[in-house]
Amino acid sequence: MPRNILGTVLPALKSFAPSRRPLLWAVAAGAVLVLAVSLVLGGNARPGAAAAAERVLGEVAAAQAAAKDRSGGYASLWLKGNDSTLVERGGDVPADGTEDVRSIECGTGWLAGVRTDGKVYLRSSMAGTVEDDPAKVELPDCVSPEARDALLSDLGVQQSWPPPEAARLAAPAGDPGYRPAYHLTPEQRWMNDPQRPFFLDGLWHYYYLYNAHYPEGNGTEWFHATSPDLVHWKNEGVAIEKFRNGLGDIETGSAVVDTEGTAGFGKGAVIAVLTQQHDGVQRQSLFYSTDNGYSFRNYDQNPVMDNPGAEHWRDPRIVRDEANNQWLMLLAEGHKIGFYTSPDLKQWNYVSAFERDGLGILECPDFFQMDVDGDPAKRTWVLAASANGAEEGRTTGLAYWTGAWDGRGFSPEGGHQWLDAGSDFYAAATWDDPRLTDGQRKASRHAIGWMNNWAYARELPTDGWFGAASVVRDIRLESDGGRPALVSTPTPALQSLEGEPVQVPGATLGDIPLPALPESGAFKADIELEKPASAAGEARLLLQSGGRTYATVGYDFETGKAFVVRDGDVVAAAPDRAAGTGARAAAYEYRQARAVEAKSGGGTVNLTVYVDRSSLEVFVDGGRQTLTSLVFPPAGKKEARLAAEGGPVSLKSAAVTPLAAIRQ
């Protein structure tokens, strides 16, 4: 979209105080999205394309009516592979002459979209007309504007945001040198485990474990941050304080919105069930909030679950099991995950356990339903836990299984897989968007992780702050080699931080310097590589500082593996200290290269690399594999180069895009 369209919007935004701008950027993004969508939808389509769209949307309307008559509910519909047949449970719908068709459903209606000849057309259950302007489509009460926008995104309509101010592309004044620009970090002291966010009254509410007394004092509490878009964050302060009820500090748990008031604190109360630890004994306590999660009160009958004598008994993950009308809790219990059920979030009953050896101590479990390839007929449960992959040549990360849940026990369909192959993605939490339809919520979720590793978390050269959260990702469950696998991509709102990209033309890789990097050290590199004829070449992105390579991101066409090496940064390059075996072990673990198999199916490989001063997140081929790692460059001018090793590799294209800071 031409940026001069925003000429009337930007001056108005800039007139507001800087402290208010992040929220206003998010609000403006909605207006710009509608404008961008109108430009895409309202272009000059061929009359034949419009006729094809009207015909197919008529078929969708007929299929929805038939589904309603047949089962009493509407259906989710989508194209089946590339055969131009629209599929829904119980029948096929011809969709010839179109590029993509999607229909989302809810209890009282549906919304469908068709892309044909590069244009998108919409129709809903509220009217029989086909529109090329989303603002003109009347939505059923149960389809929100956010659900409509998600449908448009699935149809290929790209969102647009106003460009960030030039000042936001510079390093925030007074920031310590390694503090990330666009990742959430504590203003001071210590951050670790993310707590699953929830959406309430127009904002995402997110908590993380925080220790204001690190390194001198012990114990964590829940720090609260809010966001309109999961990118721009506002600090709200400590929401649940430690050492207030005689049961210890405040550790990992779950916050849920108790819509029906099952816990007895009123409908819409926010209930947090979490681990408290005192004298080495872990118990589960309940805290409740009646002000939308800004402050919490201690439940006077805590703990709601007393320790039965277990050493490891922590990190309660609570989900709503609607099919069985119950609350479900997962507890990390050493090498196993315990399952518990409750009618009211207070009284919990043990029902089963899931046990696995070879993955170390399991922590921070998660449990959710997803539709494989977006197909409700292939709905499955995903059990995830932070684990140790040392026996597999990995480090710590998020392991997961797919399988079935019968209301009492989980049955996996196969072995575990890993969500991220880097060194620093741990204690991850996932969640869905309640504004979307049920089918959309089962097709995609958000995820966030702690960018750190307990092997060396206390040995890093940060100044006054310790720990960071990853960028929020969108995850989907897609068929891969005959089994479902999680695919993750940066949440689209991250594009609101993007400045003007600088393109690099295609070439045979030798030693190609990339365009000048932003002084802030925050940027994205998009690289498309072509498989060499010999299939023996290796492509490398060299990240340099002061003329020295401190980290390498690469792809080896011979082995089909993507990798990250950080043996030249200040942590890895430091000599082993004589402080003891712990420090030496931490340095050894930090120096290990990380690699993951990511076979190039079509002869090309796409690497999207997010760099933010002291971190990098690599998404391979649209997120089919990811690697997240901390990096600490030495002092000096920051540069990046593309190179090849072991044979020629063709660069099809590359671009470097500066990314704005989320605070000033």
C-alpha positions in Angstrom: 0.0 0.0 0.0 1.5 3.4 -0.9 2.5 5.1 2.3 1.4 8.5 1.2 -2.2 7.3 1.9 -1.2 7.8 5.6 -0.4 11.4 5.2 -3.4 12.6 7.1 -3.1 9.9 9.8 0.6 10.3 10.9 0.5 14.0 11.8 -2.4 13.4 14.1 -0.7 10.5 15.8 2.5 12.4 16.3 0.6 15.1 18.2 0.0 12.8 21.1 2.5 12.3 23.9 5.1 9.6 23.3 3.8 7.5 26.2 0.4 7.2 24.5 1.7 6.4 21.0 2.2 2.6 21.2 -1.5 2.1 21.9 -2.5 4.7 19.3 -0.4 2.9 16.7 -2.3 -0.2 17.4 -5.6 1.6 17.1 -4.5 3.2 13.9 -3.5 -0.2 12.5 -7.1 -1.3 12.5 -8.1 1.7 10.4 -5.2 1.1 8.0 -6.1 -2.6 7.8 -9.6 -1.7 6.6 -8.2 0.7 4.1 -5.6 -1.9 2.9 -8.2 -4.6 2.6 -10.5 -2.2 0.6 -7.6 -1.6 -1.8 -7.1 -5.3 -2.3 -10.7 -6.3 -2.5 -11.9 -3.3 -4.5 -9.4 -3.5 -7.4 -10.5 -4.0 -11.0 -11.3 -7.7 -11.3 -12.3 -9.3 -14.5 -16.1 -9.7 -14.8 -15.5 -13.4 -15.1 -13.8 -13.5 -11.8 -16.7 -11.7 -10.1 -19.1 -14.2 -11.7 -17.0 -17.1 -10.5 -16.9 -15.8 -7.0 -20.7 -15.2 -6.9 -21.3 -18.8 -8.2 -19.0 -20.4 -5.7 -20.3 -18.3 -2.8 -23.8 -19.4 -3.8 -22.6 -23.0 -3.6 -21.2 -22.3 -0.1 -24.5 -20.8 0.9 -26.3 -23.9 -0.3 -23.8 -26.2 1.5 -24.2 -24.3 4.7 -28.0 -24.5 4.5 -27.7 -28.3 3.9 -25.3 -28.7 6.8 -27.7 -26.8 9.1 -30.6 -29.1 8.0 -28.5 -32.2 8.3 -26.8 -31.6 11.7 -28.4 -28.6 13.2 -25.2 -26.5 12.8 -23.1 -24.8 10.1 -19.9 -26.1 8.8 -16.3 -25.0 8.3 -15.3 -25.2 4.7 -12.0 -25.0 2.9 -10.2 -26.1 -0.3 -9.0 -29.7 -0.3 -5.3 -29.6 -1.4 -5.1 -28.1 -4.9 -8.1 -29.9 -6.4 -10.5 -26.9 -6.4 -13.0 -28.9 -4.4 -14.4 -27.3 -1.3 -14.8 -29.8 1.5 -17.1 -29.9 4.5 -18.1 -32.8 6.7 -20.7 -34.7 4.7 -20.0 -33.6 1.1 -18.0 -31.7 -1.5 -18.7 -28.3 -3.0 -17.3 -27.5 -6.5 -15.0 -24.5 -6.4 -13.6 -24.4 -9.9 -12.3 -21.1 -11.2 -11.2 -19.9 -7.8 -7.8 -19.8 -6.1 -9.0 -20.2 -2.5 -12.3 -20.5 -0.6 -12.8 -20.4 3.1 -15.9 -20.3 5.3 -16.0 -19.9 9.0 -19.1 -20.8 11.1 -20.5 -20.0 14.5 -23.7 -20.8 16.3 -26.0 -18.4 14.5 -24.3 -17.9 11.1 -21.4 -18.0 8.8 -19.0 -15.9 6.7 -17.3 -17.0 3.5 -14.7 -15.6 1.3 -13.4 -16.4 -2.2 -10.1 -15.3 -3.8 -10.1 -15.4 -7.6 -8.0 -13.6 -10.1 -6.1 -12.0 -7.2 -9.3 -10.4 -5.7 -11.3 -11.4 -2.6 -15.1 -11.4 -2.3 -17.2 -12.0 0.8 -20.7 -13.2 1.6 -22.4 -14.0 5.0 -25.5 -15.7 6.2 -27.0 -12.3 6.8 -27.5 -11.4 3.1 -27.5 -13.0 -0.3 -25.3 -10.4 -1.9 -21.6 -10.8 -2.6 -19.4 -7.8 -1.6 -15.8 -6.9 -2.5 -15.6 -4.4 0.4 -15.5 -6.0 3.9 -17.1 -2.9 5.5 -20.3 -3.6 3.5 -20.6 -7.2 4.6 -23.1 -7.6 7.5 -21.6 -10.0 10.0 -23.6 -12.5 12.1 -23.6 -11.6 15.8 -21.2 -14.4 16.6 -18.6 -13.4 14.0 -16.4 -10.6 15.3 -14.4 -8.1 13.1 -11.3 -9.9 14.3 -12.7 -13.2 13.0 -13.4 -11.6 9.7 -9.9 -10.2 9.5 -8.4 -13.6 10.3 -10.5 -15.1 7.4 -9.2 -12.4 5.1 -5.6 -13.2 6.2 -6.2 -16.8 5.4 -7.3 -15.8 2.0 -4.1 -13.9 1.4 -5.1 -10.3 2.2 -2.0 -8.9 3.9 -2.5 -6.5 6.8 -0.8 -3.1 6.6 0.3 -0.7 9.4 1.4 2.9 9.5 5.2 3.1 9.3 7.0 3.6 12.7 8.4 7.0 13.5 12.0 7.4 12.7 12.8 7.9 16.4 11.5 4.5 17.2 13.9 2.9 14.7 16.8 4.2 16.8 18.1 2.7 20.0 16.0 3.8 23.0 18.0 6.5 24.9 19.8 5.3 28.0 19.2 1.6 27.4 21.9 -0.9 28.4 23.8 -2.2 25.4 22.3 -5.6 25.2 18.7 -4.8 26.1 16.4 -5.9 23.2 14.5 -3.2 21.3 11.3 -5.1 20.4 11.2 -8.0 22.9 9.6 -7.6 26.3 12.2 -7.4 29.2 12.0 -6.4 32.8 12.8 -2.8 33.4 15.0 -4.0 36.3 16.2 -7.3 37.6 14.9 -10.8 36.8 12.3 -12.3 34.5 11.6 -16.0 33.7 8.5 -18.2 33.0 5.7 -16.6 31.0 2.2 -17.2 32.3 -0.5 -17.8 29.7 -2.2 -14.5 28.6 -5.9 -13.9 28.5 -8.0 -11.3 26.7 -10.4 -9.1 28.6 -12.0 -5.7 27.9 -9.9 -5.0 24.7 -6.5 -5.9 26.2 -4.2 -8.9 26.5 -3.2 -9.5 30.1 0.2 -11.2 30.5 2.1 -12.2 33.6 5.7 -13.4 34.0 7.8 -14.5 37.0 9.7 -11.5 38.4 12.3 -11.2 41.1 12.9 -7.5 42.1 15.7 -8.6 44.5 17.8 -10.7 42.1 20.6 -11.6 42.6 20.8 -10.7 46.3 17.3 -12.1 47.2 15.3 -15.0 46.3 11.7 -15.7 45.3 9.5 -14.7 42.4 6.1 -13.0 42.0 3.8 -12.3 39.1 4.5 -9.1 37.2 1.6 -7.8 35.0 1.9 -6.3 31.5 -1.0 -5.4 29.1 -1.1 -5.1 25.3 -3.6 -4.3 22.6 -1.7 -6.4 19.9 0.8 -8.7 21.6 3.6 -6.5 20.4 3.4 -3.2 22.3 3.4 -3.7 26.1 2.6 -1.5 29.0 4.0 -2.4 32.5 1.2 -2.6 35.1 3.4 -3.6 38.1 3.3 -6.6 40.4 -0.1 -8.2 40.5 0.5 -11.1 43.0 3.2 -10.4 45.6 5.4 -13.0 47.2 5.7 -14.0 50.8 2.3 -12.5 51.7 0.3 -15.5 53.0 2.9 -17.6 54.7 3.1 -20.2 51.9 6.2 -18.8 50.1 6.9 -17.1 46.9 4.7 -17.0 43.8 5.7 -19.3 41.0 4.3 -20.6 37.7 0.6 -21.4 37.3 -2.4 -20.4 35.2 -4.8 -17.5 35.1 -8.3 -18.1 33.7 -11.4 -15.9 33.2 -14.1 -17.7 35.2 -16.9 -16.7 32.8 -19.6 -18.6 34.7 -18.4 -17.9 38.2 -17.7 -21.6 39.0 -15.2 -20.7 41.8 -17.7 -18.6 43.6 -16.1 -15.2 43.2 -18.5 -13.9 40.6 -18.9 -14.2 36.9 -15.9 -12.9 35.0 -13.6 -13.1 37.9 -9.9 -13.9 37.0 -8.7 -16.9 38.9 -5.0 -17.7 39.3 -3.9 -21.2 40.5 -0.2 -21.3 41.0 2.7 -23.0 42.8 3.9 -21.6 46.1 7.1 -23.0 47.7 8.1 -22.8 51.3 11.0 -24.7 52.9 11.3 -26.8 49.7 7.7 -27.9 49.7 5.6 -27.1 46.6 1.8 -26.5 47.0 -0.9 -25.1 44.8 -2.7 -21.9 45.9 -5.6 -19.9 44.5 -5.8 -16.1 44.1 -8.7 -14.2 42.6 -9.2 -10.8 41.0 -12.4 -8.9 40.6 -10.8 -5.9 38.7 -9.9 -7.7 35.5 -6.6 -9.0 36.7 -4.9 -5.9 37.9 -4.8 -7.0 41.5 -5.4 -10.3 43.3 -6.6 -11.5 46.7 -5.4 -14.5 48.5 -8.1 -17.3 48.9 -8.4 -17.8 52.7 -8.4 -21.6 52.5 -5.1 -21.9 50.6 -3.5 -24.1 49.6 -6.2 -25.7 47.4 -3.8 -28.6 46.8 -1.4 -29.7 49.6 1.7 -31.6 48.7 1.4 -35.4 48.9 5.1 -35.8 49.6 6.5 -35.2 46.1 9.7 -33.5 45.4 8.5 -32.1 42.1 4.9 -30.9 42.1 4.4 -27.6 40.4 3.4 -25.5 37.4 -0.3 -26.1 37.2 -1.8 -25.6 33.7 -5.6 -25.2 33.8 -7.8 -25.6 30.7 -11.5 -25.8 30.3 -12.7 -29.3 29.1 -16.0 -28.3 27.7 -16.8 -31.7 26.3 -16.8 -33.1 29.9 -18.0 -29.9 31.6 -15.0 -29.7 33.9 -11.8 -27.8 34.7 -8.7 -29.8 33.9 -5.3 -29.2 35.6 -1.9 -30.6 34.5 0.9 -30.7 37.1 4.6 -31.2 36.5 5.6 -34.1 38.7 9.2 -35.0 37.8 9.2 -37.4 34.9 5.5 -37.4 34.6 2.5 -35.0 34.1 -0.4 -35.5 36.5 -4.0 -34.9 35.4 -6.6 -33.5 37.8 -10.2 -32.4 37.4 -12.4 -29.9 39.3 -15.9 -28.5 39.1 -15.0 -25.2 40.8 -11.2 -24.6 40.6 -10.9 -25.3 44.3 -11.5 -29.0 44.8 -9.2 -31.1 42.6 -9.3 -34.9 42.0 -6.4 -36.9 40.5 -7.5 -38.9 37.5 -4.3 -40.1 35.6 -0.7 -39.5 34.7 1.4 -39.3 31.6 5.0 -40.5 32.2 8.1 -40.3 30.0 11.8 -41.1 30.7 14.7 -39.7 28.8 13.5 -36.0 28.8 14.8 -34.9 32.2 12.5 -33.2 34.7 9.3 -32.1 32.9 8.1 -28.5 33.6 5.5 -26.0 32.5 3.0 -28.4 30.9 0.4 -27.3 28.4 -2.7 -29.0 26.9 -4.9 -27.8 24.0 -6.9 -28.9 21.0 -6.0 -28.2 17.4 -7.3 -29.1 14.0 -4.7 -30.7 11.7 -4.5 -28.6 8.5 -7.5 -26.6 9.8 -9.8 -29.6 9.3 -12.3 -30.0 12.2 -12.6 -33.7 11.2 -8.9 -34.1 12.2 -9.2 -32.4 15.7 -6.6 -33.7 18.1 -5.2 -32.9 21.5 -1.6 -31.6 22.0 0.3 -32.2 25.2 3.4 -30.1 25.7 6.0 -29.7 28.4 9.4 -28.0 28.8 12.0 -30.8 28.8 15.7 -31.6 28.5 16.8 -33.1 25.1 20.4 -33.9 26.2 20.0 -37.6 25.3 19.1 -36.5 21.8 21.9 -34.1 21.3 19.7 -31.1 22.1 19.4 -28.7 25.0 16.2 -27.8 26.9 13.1 -26.8 25.0 9.4 -27.6 24.4 8.5 -31.2 23.6 5.0 -32.1 22.5 2.8 -35.1 21.7 -0.4 -35.3 19.7 -3.1 -37.7 20.8 -6.6 -38.3 22.3 -8.2 -37.2 25.6 -11.2 -39.1 26.9 -11.9 -37.0 29.9 -9.6 -38.9 32.2 -6.4 -39.8 30.4 -4.2 -38.8 27.4 -3.2 -41.4 24.8 -0.4 -40.3 22.5 -0.4 -41.2 18.8 3.4 -41.5 18.6 6.7 -40.1 20.0 7.5 -36.6 21.0 8.5 -33.7 18.7 10.1 -30.3 19.5 8.8 -26.9 18.7 12.1 -25.0 18.6 15.6 -26.3 18.0 17.5 -23.4 19.4 19.2 -23.0 22.7 16.8 -20.5 24.3 13.1 -21.2 24.0 11.8 -22.6 27.3 8.8 -22.5 29.6 6.5 -21.8 26.7 2.8 -21.0 27.0 0.2 -21.1 24.3 -3.3 -19.6 24.1 -6.1 -18.8 21.6 -8.0 -15.7 20.8 -11.6 -15.7 22.2 -12.7 -13.2 19.6 -12.4 -15.8 16.9 -14.8 -18.6 15.9 -14.3 -22.1 17.4 -12.9 -23.4 14.2 -10.4 -20.5 13.9 -9.4 -21.0 17.5 -8.6 -24.7 16.8 -6.7 -23.8 13.6 -4.2 -21.4 15.1 -2.9 -20.4 18.6 -0.4 -17.9 19.9 2.8 -19.0 21.7 5.5 -17.3 23.8 8.6 -18.6 25.5 11.4 -17.5 27.9 14.5 -16.7 25.9 17.0 -18.2 28.2 18.5 -21.4 29.4 19.0 -22.5 33.0 22.4 -23.9 32.1 23.8 -20.3 31.9 21.0 -17.9 32.7 23.0 -16.5 35.7 26.2 -16.1 33.7 25.1 -13.6 31.0 26.6 -10.1 30.6 23.3 -8.1 30.9 23.3 -4.9 32.9 20.6 -4.5 35.5 18.1 -6.7 33.7 18.0 -10.5 33.3 15.8 -12.4 30.9 13.5 -11.7 27.9 10.4 -13.1 26.3 10.4 -14.3 22.7 8.3 -12.6 20.1 4.7 -13.9 20.1 4.3 -16.6 17.5 1.2 -18.0 15.8 1.3 -21.8 15.7 -0.6 -24.3 13.5 -0.7 -28.0 13.3 0.0 -29.2 9.8 0.6 -32.6 8.2 4.3 -33.3 7.7 5.6 -36.6 6.5 2.5 -38.5 7.6 2.2 -37.0 11.1 1.0 -33.7 12.6 3.7 -31.1 13.4 3.5 -27.6 14.9 4.5 -24.8 12.5 5.2 -21.4 14.0 5.4 -17.9 12.5 5.8 -14.4 14.0 2.4 -12.9 14.9 1.4 -10.6 12.1 1.2 -7.5 14.3 5.0 -7.6 14.5 5.0 -6.1 11.0 3.8 -2.9 12.7 7.5 -2.4 13.7 8.9 -2.7 10.2 10.7 0.2 8.5 11.5 0.3 4.8 13.2 -2.9 3.6 16.4 -2.7 1.6 16.5 -5.3 -1.2 19.5 -7.4 -2.2 19.4 -8.7 -5.7 20.0 -12.4 -6.6 23.5 -13.6 -7.1 25.8 -16.6 -6.6 27.0 -16.5 -3.0 30.6 -15.6 -2.5 31.1 -12.8 0.0 28.1 -10.5 -0.2 27.8 -7.6 2.3 24.2 -6.9 3.3 23.0 -3.3 3.4 24.0 -1.2 6.4 22.4 -2.4 9.5 20.4 -0.1 11.8 22.3 1.3 14.7 19.7 0.0 17.1 20.8 -3.6 16.2 17.1 -4.5 15.6 16.3 -5.9 12.2 14.8 -8.7 10.1 16.7 -10.5 7.3 14.7 -12.4 4.7 16.8 -14.7 2.6 15.7 -17.0 -0.2 18.2 -19.7 -1.3 18.2 -22.0 -4.3 19.4 -25.5 -4.0 22.7 -25.9 -5.9 23.1 -28.5 -8.7 25.7 -30.4 -6.7 23.5 -30.3 -3.5 26.7 -29.9 -1.5 26.8 -26.2 -0.8 26.2 -24.4 2.5 24.8 -20.9 2.8 25.8 -18.7 5.8 24.5 -15.4 7.2 27.5 -14.0 9.1 26.6 -11.6 11.9 29.6 -9.4 12.7 30.7 -6.7 15.1 33.9 -4.8 15.0 34.9 -7.0 12.0 34.5 -10.2 13.9 31.8 -12.9 13.3 30.0 -13.5 16.5 27.1 -15.7 15.2 26.3 -17.6 12.1 22.9 -18.7 10.7 23.1 -21.2 7.9 21.6 -23.9 5.8 23.5 -27.0 4.7 22.0 -28.4 1.4 24.0 -31.6 1.7 22.5 -32.6 5.1 19.3 -30.6 4.8 19.9 -28.9 8.1 19.5 -25.3 9.3 21.9 -24.3 12.1 23.0 -21.5 14.4 26.5 -21.1 15.7 27.5 -18.4 18.3 31.0 -19.4 19.1 32.4 -15.9 18.5 30.2 -13.8 20.9 31.5 -12.4 24.2 30.1 -15.3 26.2 31.4 -18.1 24.1 34.7 -16.4 23.4 35.5 -15.7 27.1 38.1 -18.0 28.6 36.9 -20.6 31.0 36.9 -19.1 34.4 38.4 -20.6 37.5 35.3 -19.9 39.5 34.3 -23.5 39.5 32.9 -26.3 37.5 29.5 -24.7 37.3 30.7 -21.7 35.3 32.8 -23.9 33.0 29.8 -26.2 32.4 27.7 -23.1 31.6 30.3 -21.9 29.1 30.5 -25.3 27.4 26.8 -25.6 27.0 26.5 -22.1 25.6 29.1 -22.8 22.9 27.2 -25.8 21.4 26.0 -25.3 17.9 22.3 -26.0 17.3 21.0 -27.6 14.1 17.7 -29.1 12.9 16.7 -31.1 9.8 14.7 -28.9 7.4 14.6 -30.6 4.1 14.0 -28.3 1.1 11.0 -29.7 -0.7 10.8 -27.5 -3.7 14.5 -26.7 -4.2 14.4 -23.4 -2.4 14.9 -22.6 1.3 13.6 -19.5 3.0 15.3 -18.2 6.1 13.6 -15.3 8.1 16.0 -14.1 10.8 14.9 -11.7 13.6 17.8 -10.1 15.2 17.4 -7.9 18.3 20.8 -6.9 19.8 21.2 -9.9 22.1 18.9 -12.5 20.4 18.0 -14.1 17.1 15.0 -16.1 16.1 15.2 -18.1 12.9 12.1 -19.3 11.0 12.9 -21.8 8.3 10.5 -22.2 5.4 7.6 -20.5 6.9 8.2 -21.7 10.4 8.4 -25.5 9.7 11.5 -25.3 11.9 12.7 -22.6 14.2 15.8 -21.9 16.2 15.9 -19.3 19.0 19.2 -18.3 20.6 20.7 -15.5 22.6 23.8 -13.8 21.2 26.0 -11.2 22.8 28.1 -9.3 20.1 31.4 -7.7 21.0 31.7 -3.9 20.8 32.0 -2.4 17.3 30.2 -1.6 14.1 27.5 -4.1 13.4 27.5 -5.7 9.9 26.2 -8.8 8.1 27.4 -10.8 5.2 26.2 -13.7 3.1 28.7 -16.4 2.2 28.9 -20.0 0.8 31.0 -22.9 1.9 31.6 -26.3 0.2 30.1 -25.3 -3.2 28.2 -22.6 -5.0 24.8 -21.6 -3.7 22.4 -19.3 -5.5 20.8 -16.4 -3.6 17.4 -15.7 -5.2 16.7 -12.7 -3.1 17.3 -11.0 0.3 16.1 -8.0 2.2 17.0 -6.3 5.4 14.2 -4.5 7.3 14.9 -2.3 10.4 12.5 -2.9 13.3 11.3 -0.3 15.7 11.6 -0.3 19.5 8.5 -1.0 21.6 9.4 1.6 24.2 11.3 4.9 24.3 
